[in-house]
Amino acid sequence: SYLEPSAISEIEKAFEGIEGNFLLYAGYEKGDFCYYRPDRFSEEHMGYLAHLQTREKELARPISSFEGLGSSPLIKCFGSKEEMKKLSQKLKLSNQLQVSSVKDPFEPEFQLLLVTAYGVSKGDALREVMHLEGRGDLVIAAGDDENDESLLREADRKIVMPSAPSDLKKMADLIAPPVEQNGIIQALKEVLAD
């Protein structure tokens, strides 16, 4: 369920007039690294990429062109919240892309867009696991950002972190205490005791 190379040109077109750029992930089979084109990044974006690599332990390889690289499991776009909101609106019109917005808790001036093939989401993955392994008595899911929405929809009980966007909080059966208070552990204990 990888993105076809045609998705790259669709994302390129959506980026017209928008500041920022994206990383193209090679996939687990190739060593789980990503490619980027340094000439397309501003100095500020290169600094962010350096922090992202250090923090996420991601290896990013500079390359002059994405041509001929083949399919990709993930494209990660980043830029300001305003620019990524514009980009997200454009990309969500596509019938081949799944797009979710994720805030960066370490650098709040940046927003990430995770782009996968249409139908590739956490909820789709959970459905596949349940199909293969069975549903079990109780499915509990927890989330804190837009990319968790599909996962929460599949669960019997939904735990949402207090830092989550308001739309996600509306789905919650339980809002967990903050991370600093081991909130997810407290919430899981409460759900399991119920």
C-alpha positions in Angstrom: 0.0 0.0 0.0 2.8 2.4 -1.0 2.3 5.8 -2.7 2.9 5.5 -6.4 5.5 7.8 -8.0 2.7 9.9 -9.5 1.9 11.1 -5.9 5.1 13.0 -5.9 4.1 15.2 -8.8 0.7 15.7 -7.2 2.3 16.9 -4.0 4.8 19.1 -6.0 1.8 20.8 -7.8 0.0 21.3 -4.4 3.1 23.0 -3.0 3.1 25.7 -5.7 2.9 29.0 -3.9 3.5 27.4 -0.5 6.7 27.7 1.5 8.1 24.4 2.8 8.9 21.0 1.3 8.8 17.3 2.0 10.7 14.2 2.8 10.3 11.0 0.8 10.6 7.8 2.8 12.3 4.8 1.3 10.5 2.2 3.3 11.4 -0.5 5.8 12.8 -2.8 3.1 15.4 -0.3 2.1 16.5 0.6 5.6 13.9 3.1 6.8 15.5 6.3 5.8 14.2 9.3 3.9 15.3 11.4 0.9 15.3 15.2 0.7 16.3 17.8 -1.9 18.5 20.4 -0.1 18.1 23.0 -2.9 14.3 23.1 -2.1 14.8 23.9 1.6 15.2 27.3 3.2 17.9 27.8 5.8 15.1 27.7 8.5 13.8 24.4 7.0 17.2 22.9 6.9 17.6 23.7 10.6 14.3 22.1 11.4 15.3 19.0 9.3 18.5 18.7 11.3 16.5 18.8 14.6 14.0 16.3 13.3 16.7 13.9 12.3 18.4 14.1 15.7 15.2 13.8 17.7 13.5 11.1 15.6 16.7 9.2 14.9 15.9 9.4 11.2 18.6 9.2 8.6 17.9 11.7 5.8 19.9 11.4 2.5 20.3 14.4 0.3 19.4 13.8 -3.3 19.0 16.2 -6.3 15.9 14.6 -7.7 13.1 12.1 -6.7 12.9 10.8 -10.2 13.3 7.0 -10.5 13.0 6.3 -6.8 9.8 4.3 -7.1 7.0 4.0 -4.6 7.1 5.3 -1.0 5.2 4.4 2.2 5.2 7.9 3.5 5.8 11.5 2.5 6.3 13.9 5.3 5.6 17.6 4.6 6.5 20.4 7.0 6.2 24.1 7.3 4.3 26.8 9.2 0.8 26.0 10.5 -0.7 28.4 8.0 1.2 27.0 5.0 0.5 23.3 6.0 -3.2 24.1 6.4 -3.3 25.4 2.8 -1.4 22.4 1.6 -3.6 20.0 3.5 -6.7 21.4 1.9 -5.3 21.0 -1.6 -4.0 17.4 -0.9 -7.3 16.3 0.7 -9.0 16.8 -2.7 -7.0 13.9 -4.1 -8.5 10.5 -4.5 -5.1 8.7 -4.0 -3.8 10.4 -0.9 -4.5 10.0 2.8 -3.4 13.2 4.7 -3.2 13.9 8.4 -1.9 16.9 10.2 0.3 16.5 13.2 1.7 19.2 15.5 5.3 19.1 16.5 5.3 19.3 20.3 9.0 20.2 20.3 8.9 23.0 17.8 5.4 24.5 17.8 6.0 26.9 15.0 6.2 23.9 12.6 3.4 21.6 11.5 3.8 18.2 9.9 1.6 16.6 7.2 1.8 12.9 6.9 0.8 11.7 3.4 0.2 8.0 2.7 -1.7 6.1 0.0 -5.5 6.4 0.3 -6.8 3.9 2.7 -3.5 3.6 4.7 -4.2 4.8 8.2 -3.9 3.6 11.8 -7.6 2.6 11.6 -7.0 0.6 8.5 -4.1 -1.2 10.2 -6.2 -2.0 13.3 -9.1 -3.4 11.1 -6.5 -5.6 9.4 -5.1 -6.9 12.7 -8.6 -7.6 13.9 -9.4 -9.4 10.7 -6.3 -11.6 11.1 -6.3 -12.1 14.8 -9.9 -11.6 15.8 -11.6 -8.7 17.5 -11.3 -9.7 21.2 -13.7 -8.6 24.0 -12.6 -4.9 24.1 -10.7 -2.8 21.7 -9.1 0.3 23.4 -7.4 3.0 21.4 -5.6 6.1 22.6 -4.6 9.2 20.5 -3.4 12.7 20.7 -3.5 14.1 17.1 -5.4 14.1 13.8 -3.6 10.9 12.5 -5.3 9.0 15.4 -8.8 9.8 14.3 -9.3 6.6 12.2 -7.9 4.5 15.0 -10.3 5.9 17.5 -13.2 5.3 15.2 -12.5 1.5 15.3 -12.2 1.2 19.1 -14.8 0.3 21.6 -13.3 2.7 24.2 -11.5 5.9 23.1 -8.9 7.6 25.2 -7.7 11.0 24.1 -4.8 13.0 25.6 -5.5 16.5 26.9 -3.2 18.1 24.3 -5.3 16.7 21.4 -7.2 18.9 19.0 -10.9 19.6 20.0 -12.3 17.4 17.2 -10.5 14.4 18.7 -11.6 15.3 22.2 -15.2 15.1 21.0 -14.7 11.5 20.1 -13.3 10.5 23.5 -14.9 8.3 26.1 -12.2 9.5 28.5 -9.7 12.4 28.4 -6.5 11.2 30.1 -4.6 13.2 32.6 -1.5 14.9 31.2 1.6 12.9 30.3 3.5 14.4 33.3 1.0 12.5 35.5 1.4 9.2 33.5 -2.0 10.0 32.1 -2.2 7.2 29.6 -1.5 4.6 32.3 -4.2 6.1 34.6 -6.7 6.2 31.8 -6.0 2.6 30.8 -6.5 1.4 34.4 -9.8 3.3 34.6 -11.1 1.8 31.3 -10.0 -1.7 32.3 -11.6 -1.3 35.8 -14.9 -0.1 34.2 
